[in-house]
Amino acid sequence: MFDGLSETALLRIAIGVAALILFAVIILSSRRKPGQGQRASAPRGSRERQEPTLREILEADAGTGDQDVAVEQGELDLLERTLAGEPVPDRRPAASLPGARPTENFDKVVTLYLAARAGQAFHGPDLVVAAEKAGLVFGHMNIFHRLVDNHPEQGPVFSVANLVKPGSFDMASIQDLRTPGISFFMALPGPLPALDAWDAMLPTAQRMAELLDGVLLDEERNALGRQRIAHIREDLRSYDRKQQKWDLRTTR
């Protein structure tokens, strides 16, 4: 479904999905009756920690006016066209910055979210420091990337975008940046096998979650647990096997 998409289109898709989540939260909040939506209290003596979902985090921030979550009619139109399998325009900037992808043939995107805790936000300078400590490079499309060691020309292993429109990080005003979260996404096939790319992205996301005291979520906006991690790894292992079979057929 993602064949022929540029990195800009992929970034807009990630932004559009986050925006649709926020819209749903606002609509549900406006229709909620008194007493609805409250969490059931954990049984006394239970020590299991319940992490909030991205929906709950954005719901806590909705209506404060402090966050302008990424959404424009153009992005929503682009998302709808992409999901419908229609061609999308190529709006690539010059491929001279770190993170530019030499190919646009994608068929799978894997996404993780790192969200600030309810009532809080990530600050721009803290994000930059955390990204540098996690080994990310600022570049193409004004977002962060993990590049292949000694081979940056192969494009990003994965990228990190802002959930606040337009999805990029403006370094000229980074001191004033406040955002409810960021997204990690890798487009496949990429410069590394899918499983290797995941084994690079997951520790980076976990490291940034630790540095920023954020909540790491899967693509369904639920807390990322061991079972979900194992499922993603198995899915990517299967993807790699299919890619190897395809490569063998095309090289014969």
Phi, psi and omega in degrees: 000337184261011180302133173083003181279141173277166178299324179298319178296319179297319178297318180295325178297314180299319179294317181296321178297315179298322180294318179298325177298314181298318179301316180299319179298315182296318180296315179296323180294322182289336181262357187289137176272157179305134177092345180277155175083358179281142180285140174290136181290141180292147178302143181300133179093352179285135181250004181289128182274128180256110179278146179286154173273167178298325177303313181292323180293313179293327178296322179294328181272339183298138178089353179278337180079003183275335185242138176248085185293142190301113174197131171216155180301325179299317180295319180294319177298317180296319179298314181297319180293321181294314180295334179276357178083013180276154178292149179239152182291148177268115181244034183296137168282178179301137185273049182252347181271155177303133179102357178291137184264128181285349180226157181240012185273088180251145174228002179203141176231129178250129188232141169232154177240141172242113186248144173289153179291158185308132179082000181239176178209156174276138178264143184309306181300323179294322178297317181297314180298315180296319180297318179294319179294331181274002176085022179268156180239133177277135182189238188311133180066013180059040174230179183261151182220152165256122183255162177287131180304128177068002179221060181295339181292346180282353179093177186284142169290318172203168183227163181229122183241163178273144176276355176263133185300145006269021178097350182259177178241114181273105184292340179290335181234027185297332180297332183263358184291131171227128182220145178283348180176174178226162179237139173256129179215142175234134180261131183243146359287151181233195182290341178240159171305150186304317182292323177293321178296318178297319180291347172267321185286317184300309179298327178295315178296320179294321178295317179291326176298322178292316182292325185261357183056049180253179181248121181271128185234155177274186183292344176268007179066030174251156180305134184279108181251178183298321181296318180293321178298316179298321180294318179296318179299318180294321178296318180286329175296318177295321178299316180297320179298318179295321179295320179296318178297319180294318180297322179295320180293320184284340181266352180282000000 
